[in-house]
Amino acid sequence: MIGLDPVRIPGWDPEPVVAAIARGQARFVDLDIEADLCLVVPDETAEGAIVEALTRKDYACVVVGGGIRKHEPLLEFFETVVNLVRQRAPGAAIAFNSSPEDTADAAQRWLR
């Protein structure tokens, strides 16, 4: 899962999102799906962190989070993320969640 790091985004309370991410990660455990989490801030460090995460091992599916996808000012960053997945994890399906809590369900659609 590639998403925005709620703790590193200034100006708001990250705790509700942190809790939702934890519930979403617990769902992977419930479904017995191995999962990694790559949380980034859309800055000059993001691309390197994403490439490192994508090349760590082979992935069957990569979920791109709604924080990256839904926020219109991040459109170019979203395109970068999708193209990094396509280039660095070419065998992986790309899925999209609607909230941090349904990330495992988004992945599971492509892991059947």
Wavefront OBJ file of the C-alpha trace (Angstrom):
o trace
v 0.000 0.000 0.000
v 1.313 3.419 -0.939
v -0.282 6.327 0.847
v 0.261 9.684 2.455
v 1.889 9.702 5.881
v -0.692 11.438 8.078
v 1.842 12.114 10.834
v 4.114 14.103 8.512
v 1.428 16.337 7.007
v 1.290 19.584 9.001
v -1.777 21.471 10.114
v -4.233 18.779 11.157
v -4.834 15.976 13.657
v -3.417 12.759 12.173
v -4.753 10.431 14.884
v -8.056 9.458 13.198
v -6.210 8.512 10.002
v -3.460 6.700 11.921
v -6.163 4.674 13.687
v -7.937 3.926 10.385
v -4.663 2.768 8.813
v -4.081 0.451 11.788
v -7.581 -1.018 11.371
v -6.922 -1.459 7.653
v -3.623 -3.223 8.298
v -5.342 -5.502 10.820
v -7.753 -6.521 8.056
v -4.790 -7.880 6.062
v -3.921 -10.046 9.058
v -7.549 -11.227 9.320
v -7.481 -12.212 5.633
v -4.043 -13.833 5.991
v -2.564 -11.538 3.334
v 1.037 -10.406 3.711
v 1.219 -6.633 3.268
v 3.737 -3.813 3.374
v 3.001 -0.153 3.964
v 4.808 2.744 2.274
v 3.718 6.089 3.693
v 5.194 9.197 2.093
v 4.887 12.953 1.884
v 4.663 14.357 -1.663
v 8.106 15.956 -1.612
v 11.543 15.288 -3.072
v 11.974 12.152 -0.903
v 8.785 10.403 -2.002
v 9.925 8.926 -5.301
v 13.020 7.311 -3.791
v 11.009 5.872 -0.897
v 8.410 4.447 -3.285
v 11.029 2.925 -5.592
v 12.776 1.350 -2.597
v 9.499 -0.111 -1.351
v 8.439 -1.416 -4.766
v 11.762 -3.116 -5.432
v 12.093 -4.722 -1.994
v 10.274 -7.827 -3.258
v 7.785 -8.968 -5.878
v 4.240 -7.804 -5.242
v 1.034 -9.266 -6.648
v -0.897 -6.039 -6.014
v -0.144 -2.443 -5.045
v -2.921 -0.326 -3.551
v -2.659 3.444 -4.055
v -4.392 5.322 -1.261
v -7.132 7.870 -1.620
v -5.105 10.650 -0.028
v -2.820 10.553 -3.051
v -5.557 9.863 -5.566
v -8.431 12.087 -4.481
v -6.721 15.389 -3.654
v -6.710 17.339 -6.937
v -3.518 19.319 -6.192
v -1.712 15.945 -6.037
v -2.769 14.856 -9.535
v 0.785 14.977 -10.913
v 2.078 13.101 -7.850
v -0.658 10.472 -8.339
v 0.459 10.012 -11.949
v 4.051 9.621 -10.758
v 3.022 6.956 -8.238
v 1.018 4.969 -10.799
v 3.874 5.105 -13.302
v 6.414 4.063 -10.656
v 4.257 1.035 -9.868
v 3.960 0.217 -13.558
v 7.732 0.551 -14.085
v 9.097 -0.918 -10.834
v 6.481 -3.599 -10.123
v 5.293 -4.505 -13.617
v 3.747 -7.795 -12.505
v 1.605 -6.172 -9.826
v -2.043 -5.315 -10.217
v -2.897 -1.741 -9.221
v -5.860 -1.263 -6.903
v -7.487 1.723 -5.225
v -9.110 1.903 -1.816
v -11.916 4.198 -0.715
v -10.580 4.541 2.846
v -7.626 3.250 4.861
v -9.920 0.627 6.368
v -10.781 -1.101 3.073
v -7.253 -1.346 1.687
v -7.152 -5.123 2.156
v -10.480 -5.488 0.369
v -9.149 -3.423 -2.547
v -6.097 -5.691 -2.784
v -8.177 -8.823 -2.402
v -10.217 -7.943 -5.518
v -7.019 -8.528 -7.542
v -5.560 -11.390 -5.507
v -8.371 -13.869 -6.137
l 1 2 3 4 5 6 7 8 9 10 11 12 13 14 15 16 17 18 19 20 21 22 23 24 25 26 27 28 29 30 31 32 33 34 35 36 37 38 39 40 41 42 43 44 45 46 47 48 49 50 51 52 53 54 55 56 57 58 59 60 61 62 63 64 65 66 67 68 69 70 71 72 73 74 75 76 77 78 79 80 81 82 83 84 85 86 87 88 89 90 91 92 93 94 95 96 97 98 99 100 101 102 103 104 105 106 107 108 109 110 111 112
